[in-house]
Amino acid sequence: MSDDIHERLARVETTLASVVTTQGHQNVMLEKIDSKLDKQDERLRNIETRSATFATVAAAAVSVGTSLIVAKLTGKA
């Protein structure tokens, strides 16, 4: 009876060791994925910032152009 219990405990220990090892590998993979996502997020943030800047400049140019056209058509310029 005692040998059977020791055998079962040994199997449980082996299984737990396997689970711990697998979880360790999964944690490493998740850290790598997280790192890649952080890099991608940074790139997207830079693109969004540049796009907002270009949109602001374009809107200002259109506004100035529209004001000049309106002034010309109304005879104020």
Summary of the structure (lengths in Angstrom):
residues: 77
radius of gyration: 32.7
end to end distance: 105.7
largest distance: 107.7
contacts: 147
relative contact order: 0.05
helix: 95%
strand: 0%
